[in-house]
Each structure stands twice: as structure tokens, then as C-alpha cells.
Amino acid sequence: MSGAGGTRGTRPAAVGQSGSAQPPAENSSLGRPQRPPMGPGRGGPFAGMNIPAEKALNFLPSAKRLLGTLRPERLWLVLVLVLSVASVALQVLGPRLLGEGTNLIFAGVVSKDLPAGTSKEQLIAGLRASGEDARADMLGPMKLTPGQGVDFTALSSVLLWVLVLYVLASAFGWMQAYILNGVVQRTVYRLREDIEAKINRLPLRHFDSVKRGELLSRVTNDVDNISQSLQQSISQAVTSLLTVAGVIFMMVLLSPLLALITMITVPLTLVTTMLIAKRSQKLFVAQWKNTGELNGQIEESYTGHALVKVFGRQREVEQQFREKNAELFAASFGAQFISGLIMPALTFIGNLVYVGIAVVGGLQVAAGAMQLGDVQAFIQYSRQFTQPLAQLGSMANLLQSGVASAERVFELLDTAEQDPDPVPAESPTAARGRLVFENVSFAYSPDKPLIKDLSLVAEPGQTIAIVGPTGAGKTTLVNLMMRFYELDAGRITLDGVDIATMRRDDVRGRMGMVLQDTWLFGGTIRDNIAYGRPVASEEDIMEAAGAAYVDRFVHSLPEGYDTVLDDEGGNISAGEKQLLTIARAFLARPSVLILDEATSSVDTRTEVLVQNAMRALRSERTSFVIAHRLSTIRDADLILVMESGQIVEQGNHAGLLAAGGAYARLYEAQFAAPAAEV
């Protein structure tokens, strides 16, 4: 919005201020069951820190949709799968080759002590003849050359192949991780773009019904959580499943009996993981809830620090913090301790299986059914088998958390949008600033009408003041001009064109708005003024600064117009911040100027100067001034007195006073009437 003195685009803070009717607080209109927000209030400076896994409301549909966001990357995902298969296959072959190396060493050691010149068959036959059947059975599967010793040439060849396999497996694994990282980051990049575009298409009514911290949490914390979950889950899931499949194949190939013993870990792992995860889930929810409450309490204490000091409530705040912190500690300790039992439990199961394999494998070697190197390879495979199972088990919380965050983001993306701009759109041929309200009706809630059948004509160059008690609908009237809300009935025309037939950016580009709430951005004073018209020249910026009397205080700052402000403008006074927002609106040179208590934060002398500047600026421009201080609108061409969404009086200052109606009562209550006891 060009010239928006107090906003970046559309901002819900404009609603409900300066006496306008506050829209009703409602639950988010996201159309699905609502979970508690990620921390009360606006999230706070610590929002999203250490938030544990949350259970998705609709896991399978949300997980399917999340995977659907990867569809544009399907060719890259195929390549990731191919590289994963190659990497896992090479890693799975490694223990088998190492087992062959062990067989060569063991056979060489045994062969060295055997008499040279005899064949393996003769040696075994002699052992059986002498009654040493057990030794003969053990030597049967070995590749023996009596008297030769270890074949270091063959052993070197095996070790070289093992080195090549592991180097290639690592290279393929690195390539897979690199490509997958690009896939995930591009997916999240598109998701952030979709969210940004979605937010710009949402009606202001939506922002009235959700907490700012909840929305920010979806845009930041949840998207980051999706990124981490996709990055780790896809890589671990693919690698773990392929590893399990490859290891099972090699184990069955080596020894079906030992493979059967190893497979006992599968049901034990699943049952153990489910039992522990079921108990920890409730504690995770409690940890998540207490984290949000503590974040909200910290944010309130931080933002209201001065107020806490003024009223001497430090001890109470500290006590509240200690109580919330203790609750979070208890929930976090229980959740992390119980969920942390998964890996030790699975490791214990793996160790039991290891003992079983070692015992049965030793008997198999003694019986000649297996070689020592095969048992060694099988033990390595058993380790490779239990590790991915443990990873899949520990990945449950990560996956659940990622899908839950995706569900929250999808709820935002599925929110009903504002009506699209008409195509083709109309646009006034001349920028004169003539606004006409024709039988306008509007309500924030259908059962509570606010503005009913209101008609008004604002001629170019007129200054129209809007006054009335709190809740009369003053700022709501302005928001309807800006098309922050759509009318329920009637129409508003700008220079003869219905604003409903214009693009919203065209409507707002012809209006400049300065709110009572100042809003500055992190940057220089020059940048903050230039926000009203980014293509403005340096001369235009200086002219606007001079017209709004910004120039009077800027030269007292060390860096002048290059002074860097923080995002709240904390290094200048409230009145100086207001002057900057007024300069921003001046620079936009709109045909309609809207001032919502714009001079409420400036001192009396500066207020007079600003009014003089605005009086010069009003030439051929329509100005709407929302005011509580009636002294600021005495020279207005037309004063509208609103009550309950209706214009009950209109006229100039002198005429309304003489009429002795609602305006006169307001004036007398502000300037003439003594304080009355209530």
C-alpha cells in the first residue's frame, strides 16, 4: 500500500483503534479441528525453542500430501534412490569380503602347522581314520594348503577390494545426501513461497481471528521443522529399509538358521518401541504445552518490563516463572527420559541376539557347517540389521512431528482467500480523490451489524473529520475505503469507479494512511521515509521530510538521515516516529489521505506545524481525519459524528456546536465539563 504510514501492507492493528468497533475474536477459520497454538500470545522471543513432537490429527492424509510436495523433484528422487541402492549394496558386500579375508588368515594359520606335501583330502581322511571326526569336519570347508601359511597375495587383493567398496559406498552416500539436501531445500523454498503468496491473498478478517504468534509459528517454526523432518526422515528411511533388505538377503545366504535367530529382533523391536512411545507421547504433549506457556510468560514479562517495574511486581513475575519452569522441567524430564529408553532397550535386544549368534555360530564352525569368517561376517550383518531398525524406531517421533507441522501449514494454505481482483479491472482516468459511499452496510459478525445504510460524499480537496465514541465504527469506515474488508451491501466509488471493480493495489496506491500506532522497519531514516514511494528521488525524500518537520530533529542525530533505526524505532521518541510515518505518507502523494489519530503522539507545537503542512498538502486531495482530540479538527470542512455505525450529525465545527447535539456534548465533555464522580 503506497503511503501506508503505519503499516506494511494490510495490518489488523488498524482495526479496533481510535474508537472503531473491534471485530469479534473467533477461532481460526481453517476448517479443521484446532489444536492449541504453539505458545500463547504472539510467540515471544523464545517461541519454537525445543518444542517436542506433536501428534498429527490426520496423519496419513497429511503425510501423503507432504510427500506430494516432492512431486516436482521426482527425477532427482529417482537418482537419490539409485545412489542409495548402490551405496547400501556396496556396504552390505563389505562384511562378506572381510569374512573371506578372515577365512584366508585362519586357513593360513591352520595350514602352517600341517605337514607339507599332503593334500587336503589325504589330511582329512587321516584324521577320520584316527577318530578325529570333529577336527576333520571343521577343516572340511576350509581352503587349505598344508605347510603353506597365510596367502598374503590373496589377502591383499581382498582387502583392496574392501577398500574400493567402502570408498565407492561413501562416495555414493555423499552424492545421495547432497542431491537430497537440494531436493528438500527446493521443496521448502517453494513451500515458503506458497505461504507468502497465501498470506497476501488472505482477507484481513482472517488475521482478526488468529493470534499473530500462531501465524508466525506456522510460517517459521513449522516450516523449519518440516525441512528437518524431510531431510532426516527420507534419508534414514530409504537407507534403513534398503540396508535391512540387503542384510536379510546376505544373512539368509550365509546361514538360514542364524538369520532366523536374528529375525527375532523385529517383533521385539516393534513391540518395545510402541510401548515406550505410547507412554512418552502424553509427556511430550505436556512438555509442548508447558513450553508454550513459559514462552508466553517470558514474552509478557519482556515486553511489559517497564510496567512490571512501575508496579513493583518483580517478585510475582519471578514466582510465576519459577512455577512454569518447574512444570516444564518435570514434563521435559519425564518425556526425554522415557523416550530415551528406546535406544538402550533396542541395544539390549541386539546384544542378546549377538550372544545367540556367537554361540550358535561357534557350534556351526565346530561342526564344519560354516567357516569362521562367515560367522564374523554374520555378526557384522546382525549389527547392521539392528542399527537401521533402531533408527526407524527413533524416527517415529521425528516423522510424527514433521507431519504435524505439515498439517498446520496445510491448514493455513487451505484457508479461504479473499475474492480475486476482477479481470479486466477498472481504474479511474483522473486522480481527483472524490469518494462516495452509497447505502453501505457492513458487519464483522452477521448477527451484529455495525454500519447500516450509510451514505456519504467526499469532494476533492475536502477535509473530513470523523469523531465519535469508542466502538462507533470510525476506523472501520476507513478500512472499508481501503478494501481491507468487503461490503455486505452498497458500494464505494473513487473518482466515479466502484472500488470493488478495481485491483486492490490500485485502490490502496491512491490512498495514503497514517495510523495512531507507528510502525517503522529496521533500516535508516531515509529508507523508512522512502518506503512510501520506493522510486522517489533524494529531492522528493528531503521535501517530504521537510514538510513533515522530520528535518528539524534529524540533524541532531549523529548520522542524520543515515541513522539506523531498529524495527521498533527505539532510538527516537514516539513523536519523532510519528513524524516519520507522516513523511512516508507525504512522499506517496496520494489522492486520498487518511489520518487515524496521526498527531496523537506529537507535542502541541509540532502538532500545529504538522497541521499547517497537511493543510498545504490537502489541495486537490481528499483528507479523512479520525480524531479524539476535537481541537485538531476545528478547521475541517466537514465533521461527521458517528454513533453505532451511523452518521448522526454532520457539519462544520461552529454549526455543530450551535446545534447542541452529539458533537456539542462530546466537545463539552472534553473541554468544558468538570470531572464527575462515577
N, C-alpha and C positions, 0 to 999 in steps of 0.2 A: 504494500500500500504506500503510494508515494505520499510523503509528507506526514506519515504517522508519527506524531511527536512522541507518543508514549508507548508504541507497540512495535513489535517485529511481526508484521503480517497482522493476523487477527488474534486478539488476545482476550480471553474470557474475563480478565480483571476489569475490562471496561464495563462489564455488566454488573449491576448492583451497586455502583458507586455514585456518589453525588446525588443520592436520594432516589435513584432509579429502582424499579422493582427488581428484587433478586429472584432469578429463576429457581424453581424448586430443585432441591438436591434429590437426585434419583440414582438408582443403581445403574451401572453401565448397561447400555443398550446393546450388548454384544450378542445377545440372543442365545446364550448357553448358560448352564449352571455356573454361578460365580464362586470362586474360591476367595479366601481372604487376600487382600493386597499384600505385596511384598514390603511390609512395613507401613505403619500408619503415617498419615500426613503426606508430606511431599518427598519422602525417601530419605532426605538428610545427607550429610556429607559421608556417612558411613553406609549408605544404602547398598545392598547387594554384596557386602563383605561376608564371606564364609556362610553363605546361605546353602543349607544342605538340600538333598534331593527331595523333591515334592512329587507326590503321586499324581499321574495324569488322570483326568476324569474320563477320557475316551482314548485309551492307549492305542489300540490297533488302528482305528481310523486316522488318528493324529500321526502315528508312526509311518503309515502308508503315505500320507500327504507329505510328511517331511522327506521321505525318500523320493517322492515325486519332484521335489525341488532340485534334485540332482539330475533330472532327465536331460537338460541341455549338455551335461558333461558325460553322457553315456559312452561315447567313444573313448574318452580318457579313462573312464571306469573300466572298460574292457581291457585297456592296456594295463591298468593297475592290477586287474585280476590275473592277466597273463604273467606279469612280472612277479606277482605274489606266488603263483604256482611254480614258476621257475626257481624262485628263492627258496621256497619250502622244500621242493623236491631235492634240491642240492643239499640243503641242510639235513634232510632225512637220510640221504645216502651217506653222509659223513660218518655216523657211528658204524654203519656196516663196513666201510672201508677200514676204519680204525680197528674193528674186530678182526678183520683179515690180518692187519699188522700184528695184533696180539697173538693170533694163531701162528704167524711166522716166527715170532720171538719164542713162544712156548715150545713149538715144534723143534726149533733150533737148539734150545737148551736141553730138551729131552734127547735129541739125536746125538748131541755131543758125547753123551755118556753111554751110547750104544756101540757095540762092536762094529768097526768098519768092515766093508766088504760083503756084508749080508744085505739082502733085500728086505723090504718091509714085510712082505708076505712070509718069508722064512722066519723072521723075528717073531711075528705074531703066532705062527704055527708052533715055534719052540716054546713060547710062553704057555700056550694052551696044553701042549704035551706035558709041561712041568706042573700043570694045575693052576697057573696064574691067569685064570679067565678074566677076572676083573681088570687086571692091568692090560690084558690083550684087548678087551672091549674099549678101554679108554684110548689106547693107541690106534685103534682101527680108523677113526675118522681123520686122523692127523696126516699131513703130508710130510713124511719122514724120509730122511736120507741118513741112515746110521753113520755116525762118526763125522758128519759134515759140520754141524753147528748152525748158527744163525745165518740165513741168506740175506746179507745186508744190501745187496743189489735190489732184490725183490722188495725188501722192506723200504728202501729209499724211494722206489717207484710208487709204493702205496702211499707213503707219507706225502710225496709230491702231489699225487692226485687229491689227497685230502686237503692240502693247502690250496690247490686250484679250486676245488669245490667250494670251500669256505670263502675264498676271496670273491668268486663269482656270486655266491649266495648273498654276501654282504653288499656287493655292487647292485645286484637286482633289488635287494631290500631298500637300499638308499634311493634308487631311482623310483621305486614304488612310493616311498614316503614323500619324495619331492613332488611327484605328479599329484598324489593325493592331497597334499597340502594346497597346491594350486587349485584343485577341484573344489575343496571345501571353502577356501577363501573367496573364490569367484562366486560360489553359491551364496555365501553370506553377504558378499558385496551386492549381489542382485536383491537379496532379501532386504538389506538396509535401504536400497533404492526404492523398493516397493513400499516399505514402511514410510519413508519420507514423502513419496508421492501420495500415499494414502492419507497421511496426516493433513496434507494440503487440500485434500478433497473432502475432508470431514467437515460437517457443519459445526458452527460454534456451539450449538445446542449440545453436541456430544461432549465437548470439553467442560460444559457446565455440570455434567452428570458423572464425571470421573475425577478422581484425585490426580493432581499433577504428578505426584510421586509414583503413582501406579502406572501412569502412561510412560513416564521416563524409565521406569523399571523394565517395562516391556521392550522399549527401544534399545536400552543399553544392556542391563544385566541378562535379560533373557536371550538376546541375540548373541552375546558373548558366550553364554552357556551352550547355546546351540552349536556355535563354532567349535568349542572344545569337545562337546559330546560327539559331533560328527567326526572330528579329526581322530579322536581316540577310539571310538566305537567301530568305525568302518575298518580301520587298520587292524585293530585287535580281533575283531570278529572274523574277518577274512583270513588273517594269518592263523588264528587259533583253530578255526574249523578245518582249514587245509592241513595244518600240522597234525591234528587229531586223525584225519582220514589217512594221511601218508604214514603216520606212525603205526596205526592199526594194520595197514597193509603189510608193512615190514615186520611187525611182530608176528602176525599170522604166518608169514613166510618163514620166519626163523623157528618159531615153536608155537603151535596152536594151544598147547597146554598152558604155557606161560602167558600167552595172550588172553586166555580165559581168566586166569588169575588177575591180570591187570584190569580187565573189563569190570571187575567187581567195584572199582573206584567210581564208575559212572553213576550208578544209583545212589551210592553213599554220598558222593559229592553233591548231587542234586538235592537229596533229602536234607543234608546238613545245611546247604546254602539257603534253602527255602525256610527251614526252621529259624535260622538266625536272622534272615532278612525280615521275616514276619514279625519277630519281636522288636527289631530295631526300627521298623517303619514308624510306629507310633511315637517313638522317641525322636526320630528325625522331624516329624511334623511339629512336635513340641519345641524342638530346637529352632526350627524355622520361624515359628510363631513368636517365641521369646526374642529371637534376633531382631525381627521387625519391630517389636515393641520397644526394645532397647534403642534401636536406631531412631525411632520417633522421639523417645525421651531425650536422647542426646541432641537431636536437631532442635527441639524446642528450647532446651537449655542454652544451646549455642546461639540460635537466632535471637532469643529473648534474654541474652546475658545481662544487658544493661537493666532490663526490667527486674530480673531476679535480684540484682544488687540493690536497686532502689527500694524494693520492698523487703529486703533482708531475708530472702527465702533460700539462702545458700544451703543451710543445713537440711532443709526439707528436700531440696533437689538432690543433694548428695545421698540422703537416705533412700529416696526413690531409685536412684541409680544403683545403690548397693543391693537393694532388693531385686531389681530386674536383673542385675548382673549375676546374683546368686542363683536365680531361677534359670538363667541361660547356662550357667556353669553346670548345674545339676542335669539339665536336659542334654547338653552337649556331651558331658562326660559319659552318661548312660548310652547315648546314641553311638558315639565313637567307639566306646569300649565294646559294646555288643557287636556292632558291625565289624570291628577289628578282629573278632574271633573267627571270622570266615577263613582267612589265610592260615592261621595256626591250625585250625581244625582240618583243613584240606591238606596241609603239610603233614599232619599226624597220620591221616589216611594214606598219604603217599609213602610215608616211612614204613607203615605196616606192610604195604604191598611190596616195598623194596626188600623187606626181610623175607617175605614169602618167595619172591623171585630168586633171591640169593640162595635160599635153602633148596628149593626145587631145582634151580639151575645147577647147583653143585652136584646134586644127585644125578641129574641128566648127564653132566660131564663124566662123572664116575662110571655111569652105565654106558658111556660111549654114544649116547643119543645126540649129544651136542658137543661142540668144541668150546674151549674156554673163551675164545674171542667172541663167539656167538652169544654167550651169556653176558659178557661185558657189554656188547652192543645192545643186548636186550635191556640191561639195566639202564643204559643211556636213553633208550626209547621209552622206558617206563617214566623216567624223569621228564622227557619231552611230552609225554602223554598227560601227566598230571598237571604240568605247568599251564598249558592252554585251558584246561578245564577250570583251574583256579582263576585264570584271567577272565574267562567267561562268567564265572560266578561273581567275581568282584566288579564286573562290568554292569551288573544288573542295576545298581543304584545310579551309575553314570547314565545309562541309557534311559532309565525312568525319569531322571532329572531333565535330560535333553528333550525328551518327548513332551514333558510337562511344560517346559519353556516354549517349545514349538507350538503347543496348543494355545498358550496365551498370546503368542504373536499372531497365530492364525485367527483367533477371535478378533484381534484388532483389525486384521486385513479384511475380515468378513463384515465389519461394521457397516451399516447403511450409510451411503455417502450423500452429500448434498446434490441437488439436481444439477446436471451438467449445464454449462453455458449454452445458450441457443446457437444453432448454426443454420444460416448465417446470422450473426449478431448485428444489432443496430447500434448506431453511435451518433451523438449529436453533431451537427455540422459546425456549430459555433459554441464556444465555451463561454457562456454568459453567467451560469450559476443560478438559473431560475428553477426552484424546486416547488413542486405541487403535490400535496397529499390529497388524495381523492377517496373519501369514505374508507379510511384504513382501519382494519381491525387486526388485533394480534393477541395471542396468549401463549405464555410459556407452557402452561398446562391446560388442556382442553376444558377442564371443569372450572378453571379460574381465569376468565377473560380479564385482560389488563387494559388494552386500548380498544375502544369501541367506536366505530363510525367517525373517525377523526378526519377533518378536512382542514387544509392549511395551504396558503400561497406565500412563498418567499421570493420576492423580486430581487433581481440583480442589484448588488450594492447595499442591500438592507442588512442591518444588524438586528438579529432576532435573539432576544434573551428568553430562556426557558427557566422558570422558577417554580417552586412548589415543595411540599413537604417530602420527607423521605418515603420512597415507595410509590411516588406519583407516576413514574414512567418516563422521567426526563431523559436519562441515558438510553433507555430502551428506544425512544423515538429516534435518537441519533444512530443507534445500531441498525435500525431499520433502513435509514438513509444509506448506510454503508453496505447494506445487504449481508450483514452478519447473520441475520435471520430473514426467513421468507415470510411474506404476509399471509395471513389467513383469509383476508378479503380486502378489496380495494386495490389501489395501485399508487405508486410514487413515480412522478416523471421528473427527469432532469433535462432542462432545455427542450422540453416537448417530447422526449423519448422515455418510454416506460423503462425503468431501470431493470425490470425482470427480463427485458429483451436484449440487454447489454451484457457484455462479458463483465464478470466481477472485477477483474483487474482494471478494466476501463472505468468502471464506476468509481473505484477507490483511487484510481490515478487522478481523478478530477477533484478529489477531496483531500484536504489536509486535516489531521486530527491531533490534538494535544490533550492528553489525559491529566487528571489530577495526580495519578501515580506516574512519576517519572520513570523512564526505562532507558538506560544507557548500556552500551556494549563495551567490552574490553577493547581498547584502542585509543587513539589520540582524540583530542577535542575536535580537530579538523575532520577526522573520519566520522565522528558522531554527527557532526553537522551535515556532512556530505551524504549521509545515509538517506536524506530526504530526496536527493537527486544525484545519483552516482556520477552522471556525465557533466555535472556542474563544473565551471571553471573556478580557478582560485579567486578571481574577482567576484564571482557570484557568491562564493562561500563567505568572503570578507564582507560583502554587502549585507548578507543575511545576518551575520554575526553582529554587525553594527546596528542593524535595525532592531535586533532583539537585545541590544546592550550587553551581549556577551563580551564584546571588545573591552568593556570597562574593567572586567576582572581578569581577563586572560593575560594581560600584560604584566600583572603582578605575580604570575606563576613563573617558575624558573625556566621552563621550556616553552612557554607561550602556547601557541596552537598545537605544538608537538608534545604537549604534556599527555602522558599516557594515563588513562582512567582504568580502574578495574571495572568488572562487569556491573557493579552497583554504584559506581561513581563516588566511592567513599572518601576520596581525597579532595572533594569540593563540597560546598554547602548545599543544602536542599534547594534554596532559592536559585543558586547558580546552575544546578542540574535542570531546574525547570526552564531557565532561560535557554539552555542548550536545546531542549526539546522544542521550544518555541522557534528558535532559529532554524531548526530542522524543518519545521512546517513552513516557515517563510521561504526557505530555499526551494521547496517543491512548487511554489507559486500555483496553488490550486484555485479552481473557480469557486469552490465552496470551502470555507474554513470553519472547523468545529473546535470549540474550546470548552473542555469539560473541567470547570474549576481550574483553569490553566494558571491563574495567577495566585492560587491559594498559598503557595509556598514562598512567595517573594515578599519583601518588605514593602511598606506603604509607598516610599519614594520610588522604588523600582517598579512597583505596580503602575504608578502614574506614567512613568516613562514607557512601559510596555504598552499601555493603553493608547498612548499617543502614537506609537509605532504601528499598532494594529489599526488605528483609525486611518492612517495614511495607506495601509495595505488594503483596506476594505473597498477601495474604489473599484467599481465594476465587479466586485466579488460579494457573494452572499456569506454572511457570518452567523453561525449559531453559537451562542454563549450559554452554557449551563452554569448557573451561579447560585450559591447560597448567600454570599455577601451581597446584599442588594445595592450597596454603594457602588459596586463595579459596573452596574448595568443601567445607570440613570440616563445615559445618553443613547441607549438603544432605540432604534427606530420602532421596534415592535416588541412588546413584552408579553409572553404567553404564560399564563398561570395555570398549572396543571394540578388536578386532584383526581386520584383513582383512574388514571389513564385518559382523562377527559380535559379539554381546554375549557376551563370555567370562566376565564377572563382573558381579554387581550386589549392592548392599547399601549400608549406611552406612559412614562413614569408619572407625569403630572396628572394625566387623565385618570389613571388607575387609583392614584391617591385620592383624588377628588371624588371618585365613585364610592369610596369607603367599603369596598368588597374584600375579597380574599387577599388581594395584593396589599391593600391597606393594613389588614390585620397582620400579615407577615412583616410588613415594614415596621409597624408599631411594636410588634413583639421583639424586633431586632434592635430598634434604636430608641423607642420611647417608653415602652412599658417597663415598670420596675420589676425586679426579681420577685417572683411569687413563691411562697412556700407550697410544697407539694405534699 
